[in-house]
Amino acid sequence: MALLSLNATHNPLLKSWVESANQIDHDFPIQNLPFGVFTTSDQPQPHVGIAIGDAILDLVVLAEANLIECPDASVFNTSSLNAFIELGAPLWSSIRAQVSNLLQIENAILRDNLELRGQALIGQASAHLLLPVKIGGYTDFYSSKEHATNVGSMFRDPKNALLPNWLEIPIGYNGRASSVVVSDTPIRRPNGQTKGPTDERPDFGPCKKLDFELEMGFIIGRGNALGEPISCADAEQHIFGMVLLNDWSARDIQTWEYVPLGPFNSKTFGTTISPWVVTMEALAPFRVTTPAQEPKPLRYLQYQPNKKYGVDIHLEVQLKPESGIQSCTICQTNFKHMYWSMAQQLAHHTVSGCNTSVGDLMGSGTISGSTSDSFGSLLELTWNGENPLTLVDGSMRRFIQDGDEVTLSGWAQGAHYRVGFGLCRGTISPAKELS
């Protein structure tokens, strides 16, 4: 089955009567139209909406006014996107196309109906954005060759930085879905066991090496039955869209606990995602070929020929100290560098017969580039604390301190517009004191 093709909603010359959506550097132009869930002080019941410029278009209001057609409009009057997603890809595309038509600058139906427009269009600044999907399962991969090489060089022989299986398998582990939170949810510094290299026994207390991980996540849009794998060729037909993802990591806790079964408490305390889900259809103009893979993957991980399985998404990380008034950009990289693609990740995840469900979240793993300013974690940026960063206020960082605010942002840039993801932001609060 072919990847999504371009259609009228991708026209780079489209403009909206929502003026803020027409800025070339705005994340939410008419060509994007990502889905999310929100409430307001006047409307405590969650509604599904679409971001357009600085506003949210309320799909409940549009459905009640018969401005969009949906076989079950109740899917918009709920606290997650799951019910809408379950209605299938043709409807995702149809709703996006209908909304695109309503928002085009020459379409007067909603533009000139000031009363209805006032009900349907809500300022994002006055809305409370919720976790967009109900997440039943969360899996985190380890798919950036540059990141894996850096970590392997840091803790093992640099000449053999990649373990033998890394070039054969999209390495991953099952994370904790219950602690996935939406942007702007505070993250508490975790407590746990740590052990220095010369200590006889471990100690217990707050993590001292707290880190971020710059990742993207994808949301399952169509599940598979137990025992029925998803092929690499069909994998993207099972993906609804993408979000920014910060898989917070306690490096010192992880060092002690990860052998032999991998990370546990060092990862389960919090994972932050952005509130808007950008559809794969919106990202269709930004598809690129993935890096060459050597050795050639086993048959079940091989692509359809002449298809573009990567996405050109510019990514940045900003860090703002508690007492600071200015953020400092500490990383810039791109999702297109990922060695293992989303299609390969999902094909490998299910090849054993593992079932997935609508709303499941898959993390890409830390995204790093080839230069030192493109490393997607403080572990790499400071080389495990050996080379601290100097922020704009003159303070130094080896790892994240209490009160620090970490913000992930990302966008796919076209000639006349960008498809952005909004912000994925979290602030670290002190560890809980335990008796």
PyMOL commands that set and color helices and strands:
alter all, ss='L'
color gray80, all
select helices_A, chain A and resi 8-10+19-22+59-64+73-76+82-86+89-103+108-111+114-120+124-126+145-155+158-160+177-179+235-238+251-257+265-268+284-286+299-301+335-337+342-350+372-374+378-381
alter helices_A, ss='H'
color red, helices_A
select strands_A, chain A and resi 35-40+47-52+55-58+121-123+127-129+138-141+172-174+180-182+187-188+191-194+203-206+210-211+214-220+239-246+249-250+271-273+278-279+287-288+310-311+314-320+328-334+361-363+389-390+396-397+405-413+418-429
alter strands_A, ss='S'
color yellow, strands_A
deselect
rebuild
show_as cartoon
